[in-house]
Amino acid sequence: MGYAIDRRQWIKTSAMALAGLMTAPRLDVFPQQTDDIIMLHNNESPFGISPKAGSAITDTLDRSNRYPHEDYPQLIDLIAKQENVPPDHIILGAGSTDVMVTLIHLVQNRGELLVGDPTYFDFIYYANMAGCTLNRVPLNSDFEHDLEGMKKQISPRTGMIYICNPNNPTGSITPKNRLKLFCEHASKRALVVVDEAYHEYVEDQDYASMIDLAKQKTDIVVTRTFSKIFGLAGLRIGYGIALPETIEKLNRLSRNFAPISWLSLQAAIASYRDRAFIRAIKEKNREMRQYLYQELEALGFTCVPSHTNFVLFQIGQDARDLADKLEKRKILVRPFVFHGRQWIRVSCGTKGELQAFLFALKTIMV
């Protein structure tokens, strides 16, 4: 079985504890910090939204009394131009998870779902909720998807193959050439979904998006989100790219004719156009990620090389227990157990947030 700590239960227990945390004294943390809760558990951007997105929200607030769907083509056309795909290859959703859930329902009666282990826990959660059978293939020793192992597991019962690249919670990438060959082969036998939520952070030359394949192959879908580098997690907006026949199937299954609110749409349009802001966030994230590496490794921890806005590191004690101790100090991180080892995933926060986290970690580990 994959990571042993259930994400939904973790959220539930953490949420119940937040009310107490709001009034509890901060214990043993970096002395320059305030009493705010430090949220390093959801891979959100700590650097806010583009000022242009903020202006777009306030400037168009008076249109919120109207349904937004007729204006969706504004954002779709921007994405289509940037990614060099026709507009009819794009579907919007309330976050990329919304698109993935629709994909799950599209194939839930077609058989098993083939996934890496570990991988994005919300996908696993919603697949389980839909009653799907999951066939898990452990990542290899480099934390890449074991594509040969997955290929061997494809059978007539396989309805969907899910690849998260870069992967969550490891932050690792699966090399582009091997992934492309795998997708070309696998898509002849099942629907292949490539989740690229962290695409904008990647700088490694061994990585590439699979959008070019999604433009050519009927059974390949690429999903993206505005929740990460764009900083719009709270506004819930994402999209999928696939051939028109697949997009049409998804539209028929959609439970909401207008899943993206007017304000979310305007913020996404402004954010997508603000390339200077995105470059600045990418640079700041790189700086904070490198700082985390250096400090964690100086403390003796082993980090998985990350191409995202979080770092996963191995610990020599119970991960949930350590996360609970940090939570008592108003610092939220994510614990995992997989491949027989204990792990903590920490998002790349601001410098002050990371200093507070590291100070608390040192205090606990003494």
C-alpha positions in Angstrom: 0.0 0.0 0.0 1.2 3.6 -0.6 1.6 6.3 1.9 -0.2 5.2 5.1 -1.4 8.6 6.4 -4.8 9.4 4.9 -4.9 12.9 3.6 -8.6 13.5 4.3 -8.3 12.3 7.9 -5.2 14.5 8.3 -7.1 17.5 7.0 -10.1 16.7 9.3 -8.0 16.4 12.4 -5.9 19.5 11.5 -9.0 21.6 10.9 -10.4 20.6 14.2 -7.2 21.6 15.9 -7.0 25.0 14.1 -9.6 26.6 16.4 -7.4 25.9 19.4 -4.2 26.9 17.5 -5.7 30.3 16.8 -5.6 31.2 20.5 -2.8 28.9 21.8 0.6 30.5 22.6 3.4 29.9 20.1 5.9 27.4 21.5 9.6 27.3 20.8 9.5 29.0 17.4 11.7 31.5 15.7 11.4 34.7 17.8 10.8 37.1 15.0 7.6 35.4 13.9 4.0 36.5 14.7 1.3 34.3 16.2 -0.1 33.5 12.8 -0.4 29.8 11.7 2.4 28.9 9.3 0.8 26.9 6.5 3.5 24.7 4.9 1.3 21.7 4.2 -0.8 22.5 1.0 1.9 23.7 -1.5 0.2 27.0 -1.9 2.2 30.0 -3.1 3.1 32.2 -0.1 3.9 35.2 -2.3 0.3 36.3 -3.0 -1.3 37.0 -6.4 -0.3 39.2 -9.3 -1.2 42.9 -8.6 -2.8 42.8 -12.0 -5.0 39.9 -10.9 -6.0 41.9 -7.8 -6.9 44.9 -9.9 -8.9 42.7 -12.3 -11.0 41.4 -9.4 -11.8 44.8 -8.0 -12.3 46.4 -11.4 -14.8 43.8 -12.6 -16.6 43.1 -9.3 -19.8 44.7 -10.5 -20.1 42.0 -13.1 -20.5 39.3 -10.5 -24.3 39.4 -10.8 -23.9 37.7 -14.2 -23.1 34.1 -15.2 -19.5 34.0 -16.4 -19.5 31.1 -18.9 -19.9 33.3 -22.1 -16.6 34.9 -21.2 -14.7 31.6 -20.8 -13.3 31.9 -24.3 -11.1 34.9 -23.2 -9.0 32.6 -21.0 -9.3 29.6 -23.3 -7.9 31.7 -26.2 -5.0 32.9 -24.1 -4.1 29.3 -23.1 -4.6 28.1 -26.6 -2.2 30.7 -28.0 0.4 30.0 -25.3 0.3 26.3 -25.7 -0.2 26.3 -29.5 -3.4 24.3 -29.4 -6.8 25.0 -30.9 -9.3 26.4 -28.4 -11.6 23.4 -28.8 -8.9 21.3 -27.1 -9.3 23.1 -23.8 -11.8 22.6 -20.9 -11.9 24.8 -17.8 -12.6 23.5 -14.3 -12.7 24.6 -10.7 -9.1 23.6 -10.2 -7.4 20.8 -12.1 -8.7 18.3 -9.6 -12.2 19.1 -10.9 -11.1 18.1 -14.4 -9.5 14.9 -13.0 -12.6 14.0 -11.1 -14.7 14.3 -14.3 -12.1 12.1 -16.0 -12.4 9.5 -13.2 -16.2 9.4 -13.7 -15.6 9.1 -17.5 -13.7 5.8 -17.0 -15.0 4.5 -13.7 -17.0 1.7 -15.4 -14.1 0.7 -17.7 -11.9 -1.0 -15.1 -8.9 -0.3 -13.0 -6.9 2.8 -12.6 -3.1 2.4 -12.9 -1.1 4.9 -10.7 2.4 5.5 -9.3 3.0 5.0 -5.6 3.1 7.4 -4.0 1.3 10.1 -6.0 -1.2 12.9 -5.7 -3.5 11.9 -2.8 -6.6 13.8 -4.0 -6.6 11.8 -7.2 -6.4 8.6 -5.1 -9.1 9.9 -2.8 -11.6 10.7 -5.5 -10.8 7.5 -7.4 -11.6 5.6 -4.2 -14.8 7.6 -3.7 -15.9 6.7 -7.2 -15.4 3.0 -6.4 -12.5 2.5 -8.7 -10.0 -0.3 -8.3 -6.4 1.1 -8.0 -3.4 -0.8 -9.3 -0.4 0.9 -7.7 3.2 0.6 -9.0 5.9 1.9 -6.7 8.2 4.7 -7.9 11.7 3.6 -8.8 14.8 4.4 -6.6 15.1 7.8 -8.3 11.5 8.6 -7.4 10.5 8.5 -11.1 7.5 6.6 -12.3 8.5 3.0 -13.0 7.2 3.1 -16.6 8.4 -0.4 -17.5 6.7 -1.7 -14.4 3.5 0.2 -15.2 3.6 -1.0 -18.8 3.6 -4.6 -17.5 0.5 -3.9 -15.4 -1.6 -2.6 -18.3 -4.3 -5.1 -19.1 -7.8 -5.2 -20.7 -9.1 -4.2 -17.3 -7.1 -0.9 -17.3 -9.4 2.1 -17.8 -7.0 5.0 -16.9 -3.3 5.5 -16.3 -2.5 8.5 -14.1 1.0 10.2 -14.2 1.7 13.2 -12.0 4.8 14.9 -13.4 6.4 16.6 -11.5 5.1 14.1 -8.9 3.4 15.0 -5.7 4.5 14.3 -2.9 8.0 13.6 -4.1 8.7 16.6 -6.3 10.5 14.4 -8.8 10.2 14.3 -12.6 9.9 11.4 -15.0 12.3 12.0 -18.0 10.6 13.3 -21.1 11.8 10.8 -23.7 10.8 7.8 -21.7 7.5 9.4 -20.7 6.6 10.3 -24.2 7.3 6.7 -25.5 5.2 5.3 -22.6 2.3 7.7 -23.2 2.3 6.8 -26.9 2.2 3.1 -26.1 -0.1 3.2 -23.2 -2.7 5.5 -24.8 -3.5 2.8 -27.3 -4.8 0.7 -24.5 -6.2 3.1 -21.9 -6.8 6.8 -21.2 -3.6 8.4 -20.0 -3.9 11.5 -17.8 -0.7 13.6 -17.2 -1.1 15.9 -14.2 1.2 18.9 -14.7 0.2 21.0 -11.7 3.8 22.0 -11.1 4.8 22.5 -14.7 5.7 26.2 -14.4 8.4 25.5 -11.7 10.5 23.0 -13.7 13.8 24.1 -15.2 15.4 20.7 -15.8 16.1 19.9 -19.5 15.1 16.3 -19.0 11.5 17.4 -18.4 8.8 18.3 -21.0 5.1 18.7 -21.1 3.0 16.1 -22.8 0.7 18.7 -24.4 2.1 18.0 -27.9 0.9 14.4 -27.5 -2.5 15.5 -26.1 -3.0 17.4 -29.4 -2.5 14.2 -31.4 -3.7 11.2 -29.3 -7.3 10.6 -28.5 -6.6 9.0 -25.2 -4.2 11.5 -23.6 -5.2 14.4 -21.4 -2.9 17.0 -19.7 -4.2 18.9 -16.7 -2.9 22.2 -15.3 -3.8 24.5 -12.5 -3.7 28.2 -11.4 -3.4 27.1 -7.8 0.4 26.9 -7.6 2.7 29.4 -9.2 -0.2 31.8 -10.1 -1.2 31.9 -6.4 -5.0 31.4 -7.1 -5.6 28.3 -5.0 -8.5 30.0 -3.2 -10.2 31.0 -6.4 -10.3 27.4 -7.8 -9.4 27.4 -11.4 -7.6 24.8 -13.7 -7.9 23.3 -17.1 -7.4 20.2 -19.2 -6.0 19.8 -22.7 -7.1 17.0 -25.0 -8.6 16.3 -28.4 -12.1 17.8 -29.0 -13.8 14.4 -28.8 -12.5 13.9 -25.3 -13.3 17.5 -24.3 -16.9 16.9 -25.5 -17.2 13.8 -23.4 -16.0 15.7 -20.4 -18.5 18.5 -21.1 -21.3 16.0 -21.2 -20.3 14.7 -17.8 -19.8 18.1 -16.2 -22.0 18.7 -13.2 -21.9 22.5 -13.5 -22.4 24.6 -16.7 -20.3 27.4 -15.1 -17.8 26.0 -12.7 -15.5 29.0 -12.8 -16.7 32.2 -11.1 -16.5 35.6 -12.8 -13.9 36.8 -10.4 -11.8 33.7 -10.7 -11.9 34.0 -14.5 -10.8 37.6 -14.4 -8.0 36.9 -12.0 -6.8 33.9 -14.1 -6.8 36.0 -17.3 -4.8 38.8 -15.6 -2.4 36.3 -14.0 -1.8 34.4 -17.2 -0.9 37.6 -19.0 1.5 38.8 -16.2 4.6 36.8 -17.3 6.9 39.1 -15.4 5.2 38.2 -12.1 5.4 34.5 -12.9 9.1 34.8 -13.6 9.6 36.6 -10.3 7.7 34.0 -8.3 9.6 31.2 -10.0 12.9 32.9 -9.0 11.7 33.4 -5.4 10.6 29.8 -5.2 13.9 28.6 -6.4 15.7 30.7 -3.8 13.5 29.3 -0.9 13.8 25.8 -2.2 17.5 26.0 -2.2 17.5 27.5 1.3 15.4 24.6 2.5 17.8 22.1 0.9 20.8 23.6 2.5 19.3 23.9 6.0 17.7 20.5 6.1 20.8 18.8 4.8 22.9 20.7 7.4 20.7 19.1 10.0 21.4 15.6 8.6 18.2 15.0 6.6 18.1 13.5 3.2 16.0 15.5 0.7 14.4 14.2 -2.5 15.5 16.6 -5.4 12.5 18.7 -6.1 11.2 20.5 -9.2 8.2 22.0 -7.5 7.4 24.4 -4.7 7.9 21.9 -1.9 10.6 19.6 -0.5 10.2 16.1 0.8 12.7 14.8 3.3 13.2 11.5 5.1 13.1 11.4 8.9 14.1 8.7 11.4 11.0 8.9 13.6 7.3 8.7 13.3 6.2 11.3 10.7 2.8 11.9 12.0 4.1 12.4 15.5 6.6 15.0 14.3 3.9 16.8 12.3 1.7 16.8 15.4 4.5 18.4 17.4 5.0 21.1 14.8 1.3 21.7 14.7 1.3 22.4 18.4 3.8 25.2 17.5 1.4 26.5 14.9 3.4 25.1 11.9 1.6 22.8 9.5 3.5 20.3 7.4 2.5 17.0 5.7 3.6 13.6 7.0 3.9 10.5 4.7 4.8 6.9 5.1 5.8 5.0 2.0 8.4 2.5 0.8 8.9 1.6 4.4 10.2 5.0 5.4 8.9 8.1 7.2 8.8 11.4 5.4 7.8 15.1 5.9 6.8 17.3 3.0 7.2 21.0 3.6 6.0 23.7 1.2 8.4 26.5 0.1 7.1 29.4 2.3 8.6 32.8 2.8 12.0 33.1 4.4 10.5 34.0 7.8 8.1 31.0 7.6 10.9 28.6 6.8 13.1 30.0 9.5 10.3 29.5 12.0 9.8 25.9 10.7 13.5 25.1 10.9 13.9 26.6 14.4 10.9 24.5 15.6 12.3 21.4 13.9 15.7 21.8 15.6 13.9 22.3 19.0 11.9 19.1 18.5 14.7 17.0 17.3 17.0 17.8 20.2 
